[in-house]
Structures are given as structure tokens and as C-alpha cells.
């Protein structure tokens, strides 16, 4: 029966069809495996991106808070200066002059001024405690 030519019978067609099905199944399984692997690799990348976003949001919030504190400090400074000017305008000149001299002395000797203030606080505490 062998005349030198290949005879392809019904079994050969079945084998080719089975090979195609096996190839297609292998492709599908490989595609799923690649997709799962890609998803697993995306998790660290997404985590890093979320962390970067959180850091940036924190920096932005801190910057806004620093600006708000700075603005409030400027407002408090302006209010204190305004109050000082009003008190100086309302106080008699000898009191204002004495206050300026005292402030100059305190600026020149801050440690001594702090010790005096602490001593005065202790004295007041002693007096209040006895009452």
C-alpha cells in the first residue's frame, strides 16, 4: 500500500485538529498567566504611586498649614503692635518713658530679666498658697 506517497487518513486530520486545540488552549492559559503576573507586578507599582500621592498631599497640607500659621502670626503681630500704640497713646508720658527704659534694660539683660520674672512668679505662688 505504500507507493512512496504519504496517505493522510482520517486519523491524521483528527491529530491535526487535536494539536490545534491543544495550541489554542496553551495560548489561553499562557495569556491568563501573563495577565495574572502583570496584575501581581502592578500591585507594588500602584502602592508606590499611592505612597507618592500621599506624600505629595501631606507636603501640600503642611505647606498650607505653614502659610496659615504665618498669616495668623502676622495678624497677631499687627494686633499687638496696634494695641501697644493705643496703650502708649493713652498712657501718660512719664509712664511711657519708664516702660521704654524697662524694655531696653530687659533686652540688654534677658537672663537677669527671666530670673527676676521667675522669682516674682515664685513669690506670687507663695502668697497665693498661704491664702
trRosetta pair geometry for C-beta under 8 A, 3 or more apart (Angstrom, degrees):
i j d omega theta_ij theta_ji phi_ij phi_ji
1 7 7.6 -47 152 -7 103 153
8 12 4.4 -100 -157 68 82 153
8 13 7.1 94 159 -45 106 80
9 12 5.6 111 52 4 55 99
9 13 7.8 -111 110 1 39 90
10 13 5.8 -53 -155 35 40 112
10 14 6.5 40 150 -19 68 106
11 14 5.5 -54 -150 37 37 114
11 15 6.3 39 151 -22 67 104
12 15 5.6 -51 -147 34 33 112
12 16 6.5 33 154 -19 65 104
13 16 5.8 -53 -148 35 32 110
13 17 6.3 31 154 -17 65 107
14 17 5.7 -55 -147 39 31 111
14 18 6.2 32 153 -20 65 107
15 18 5.6 -53 -146 37 31 112
15 19 6.4 34 153 -21 64 104
16 19 5.6 -52 -148 35 31 113
16 20 6.5 34 152 -20 64 103
17 20 5.7 -51 -149 34 32 112
17 21 6.4 32 152 -17 64 105
18 21 5.7 -53 -148 38 32 111
18 22 6.2 34 152 -20 65 106
19 22 5.6 -53 -145 38 31 113
19 23 6.2 36 152 -22 65 105
20 23 5.5 -52 -148 35 31 114
20 24 6.3 29 154 -17 65 105
21 24 5.7 -54 -146 38 31 110
21 25 6.2 32 155 -18 65 106
22 25 5.7 -54 -145 38 30 112
22 26 6.2 31 154 -20 64 107
23 26 5.8 -56 -148 36 28 111
23 27 6.4 31 152 -21 63 105
24 27 5.6 -51 -149 33 32 114
24 28 6.5 32 153 -18 64 104
25 28 5.7 -54 -150 35 32 111
25 29 6.3 29 154 -16 66 107
26 29 5.8 -55 -145 40 31 110
26 30 6.1 32 155 -19 65 109
27 30 5.7 -57 -145 40 28 111
27 31 6.2 32 154 -22 64 106
28 31 5.6 -53 -148 34 29 113
28 32 6.5 29 154 -16 64 104
29 32 5.8 -53 -149 37 32 110
29 33 6.3 32 152 -20 65 107
30 33 5.6 -53 -145 37 32 112
30 34 6.3 32 155 -19 65 105
31 34 5.8 -54 -147 36 29 109
31 35 6.3 30 153 -19 64 108
32 35 5.6 -56 -147 38 31 113
32 36 6.3 30 155 -18 66 105
33 36 5.8 -53 -146 37 30 109
33 37 6.2 30 154 -18 64 108
34 37 5.7 -55 -146 39 30 112
34 38 6.2 34 153 -21 64 106
35 38 5.7 -53 -147 35 29 113
35 39 6.4 31 153 -20 63 104
36 39 5.6 -53 -149 35 32 112
36 40 6.4 31 152 -18 65 104
37 40 5.6 -53 -148 36 33 111
37 41 6.3 29 153 -16 65 107
38 41 5.7 -58 -147 39 31 109
38 42 6.3 36 152 -27 65 105
39 42 5.6 -52 -149 29 32 115
39 43 7.3 47 152 -35 60 92
40 43 6.1 -38 -162 7 36 115
41 44 7.0 -52 -168 34 42 99
41 45 6.9 33 144 -9 68 114
42 45 5.4 -67 -151 47 42 112
42 46 5.6 43 153 -24 78 107
43 46 5.8 -54 -141 37 26 108
43 47 6.2 29 156 -21 62 106
44 47 5.5 -53 -145 36 33 114
44 48 6.3 34 156 -19 66 104
45 48 5.8 -52 -149 36 31 110
45 49 6.4 30 152 -18 63 107
46 49 5.5 -55 -147 38 33 112
46 50 6.2 34 154 -19 67 104
47 50 5.7 -53 -147 37 31 110
47 51 6.3 32 153 -20 64 105
48 51 5.6 -53 -147 36 32 112
48 52 6.4 35 152 -20 65 103
49 52 5.6 -50 -148 35 32 112
49 53 6.4 34 151 -19 63 105
50 53 5.5 -54 -149 37 33 114
50 54 6.3 34 152 -20 66 104
51 54 5.6 -52 -147 36 33 111
51 55 6.3 34 153 -19 65 104
52 55 5.7 -53 -148 36 31 111
52 56 6.3 30 154 -18 65 107
53 56 5.7 -55 -146 38 30 110
53 57 6.2 31 155 -19 65 107
54 57 5.7 -53 -145 37 31 111
54 58 6.2 33 154 -20 64 106
55 58 5.7 -55 -149 36 30 112
55 59 6.3 32 152 -20 64 105
56 59 5.6 -51 -148 35 32 112
56 60 6.3 33 153 -20 64 105
57 60 5.6 -53 -148 36 31 113
57 61 6.3 31 153 -18 65 106
58 61 5.7 -54 -145 38 31 110
58 62 6.1 31 155 -18 65 107
59 62 5.7 -56 -146 38 29 110
59 63 6.2 31 154 -21 64 107
60 63 5.7 -55 -149 35 29 113
60 64 6.5 28 153 -17 63 105
61 64 5.7 -55 -149 37 31 110
61 65 6.2 32 152 -19 65 106
62 65 5.6 -54 -146 38 32 112
62 66 6.3 35 154 -22 65 104
63 66 5.7 -51 -147 34 30 112
63 67 6.5 30 153 -17 63 104
64 67 5.7 -55 -150 37 32 111
64 68 6.3 33 152 -20 66 106
65 68 5.5 -53 -146 36 33 112
65 69 6.3 33 154 -19 66 104
66 69 5.8 -52 -146 37 31 110
66 70 6.2 33 153 -20 63 107
67 70 5.6 -54 -147 37 31 114
67 71 6.3 33 154 -20 65 105
68 71 5.7 -52 -148 36 31 112
68 72 6.4 29 153 -17 64 106
69 72 5.7 -55 -147 39 32 110
69 73 6.2 34 153 -22 66 106
70 73 5.7 -53 -147 35 30 112
70 74 6.5 31 154 -18 63 104
71 74 5.8 -54 -150 35 31 111
71 75 6.4 31 151 -18 65 106
72 75 5.5 -53 -148 37 34 113
72 76 6.3 34 153 -19 66 105
73 76 5.7 -52 -146 37 32 111
73 77 6.2 35 153 -21 65 105
74 77 5.6 -52 -146 35 31 113
74 78 6.3 30 154 -17 64 105
75 78 5.8 -54 -147 38 30 109
75 79 6.2 31 153 -19 65 107
76 79 5.6 -53 -145 38 32 112
76 80 6.2 32 155 -20 66 105
77 80 5.8 -53 -146 36 29 110
77 81 6.3 28 154 -18 64 106
78 81 5.7 -54 -146 37 31 110
78 82 6.3 33 154 -20 64 106
79 82 5.6 -55 -148 37 30 112
79 83 6.3 30 154 -18 65 106
80 83 5.7 -54 -146 38 31 111
80 84 6.2 34 153 -21 65 105
81 84 5.6 -52 -146 35 31 113
81 85 6.4 32 154 -18 64 104
82 85 5.8 -55 -151 36 31 110
82 86 6.4 28 153 -17 65 106
83 86 5.7 -55 -147 37 33 110
83 87 6.2 31 155 -18 67 105
84 87 5.8 -53 -145 38 30 109
84 88 6.1 30 155 -19 64 108
85 88 5.7 -54 -143 39 30 111
85 89 6.2 30 156 -20 64 107
86 89 5.7 -54 -146 37 30 111
86 90 6.2 20 157 -12 65 111
87 90 5.9 -63 -145 43 29 104
87 91 5.9 27 158 -24 68 112
88 91 6.0 -54 -136 34 27 108
88 96 5.3 82 -148 -122 80 120
88 99 7.9 -137 -103 74 87 146
91 95 4.5 -109 171 86 115 125
91 96 5.1 142 94 -57 117 88
91 99 7.5 42 115 -8 163 142
92 95 5.0 89 63 8 79 106
92 96 7.2 -150 96 -7 39 91
93 96 5.6 -56 -144 37 35 112
93 97 6.2 35 159 -20 68 105
94 97 5.7 -53 -145 36 32 112
94 98 6.3 32 156 -18 65 106
95 98 5.8 -55 -148 38 30 110
95 99 6.3 34 151 -22 64 107
96 99 5.6 -54 -149 35 30 114
96 100 6.5 32 153 -20 64 103
97 100 5.8 -53 -151 33 32 111
97 101 6.6 31 152 -17 64 104
98 101 5.8 -54 -150 36 33 111
98 102 6.3 34 152 -19 66 107
99 102 5.7 -55 -146 38 31 111
99 103 6.2 32 155 -20 65 106
100 103 5.7 -53 -146 36 30 111
100 104 6.4 32 154 -19 63 105
101 104 5.7 -55 -151 36 31 112
101 105 6.4 32 151 -19 65 105
102 105 5.6 -54 -149 36 32 112
102 106 6.3 32 153 -19 66 105
103 106 5.7 -53 -146 37 32 111
103 107 6.3 32 154 -18 65 106
104 107 5.7 -54 -147 38 31 111
104 108 6.3 27 155 -17 64 110
105 108 5.7 -60 -147 39 30 109
105 109 6.3 -24 169 28 67 105
105 113 7.5 139 119 -75 81 114
106 109 6.9 -82 -136 62 23 71
106 110 6.7 58 167 -99 65 57
106 113 4.3 77 -137 -100 81 156
107 110 7.0 3 -144 -64 25 89
109 112 4.1 -13 152 36 116 119
109 113 5.9 131 101 -25 79 90
110 113 5.5 -57 -145 38 33 113
110 114 6.2 35 156 -22 67 104
111 114 5.7 -53 -149 34 31 111
111 115 6.5 31 152 -18 64 105
112 115 5.7 -54 -148 36 33 112
112 116 6.4 34 153 -19 65 105
113 116 5.7 -53 -149 37 32 112
113 117 6.3 32 153 -19 65 105
114 117 5.7 -54 -147 37 32 111
114 118 6.3 33 153 -19 65 105
115 118 5.6 -53 -147 37 32 112
115 119 6.3 34 153 -20 64 105
116 119 5.6 -53 -148 36 31 112
116 120 6.3 32 154 -19 65 105
117 120 5.7 -52 -147 36 32 112
117 121 6.4 35 151 -22 64 104
118 121 5.6 -52 -149 34 33 113
118 122 6.5 33 152 -18 65 103
119 122 5.7 -53 -149 35 33 110
119 123 6.3 34 152 -20 65 106
120 123 5.5 -53 -148 36 33 114
120 124 6.4 33 154 -18 66 104
121 124 5.8 -53 -147 37 31 109
121 125 6.3 34 152 -22 64 107
122 125 5.5 -55 -148 36 31 114
122 126 6.4 35 153 -22 65 104
123 126 5.8 -52 -150 33 30 112
123 127 6.5 28 153 -16 63 106
124 127 5.7 -55 -149 37 33 111
124 128 6.2 29 155 -17 67 108
125 128 5.9 -56 -144 39 29 108
125 129 6.1 33 156 -25 64 110
126 129 5.7 -56 -146 34 27 114
126 130 6.7 25 157 -19 62 106
127 130 6.1 -60 -154 32 30 109
127 131 7.0 33 151 -28 62 102
128 131 5.8 -51 -157 21 37 114
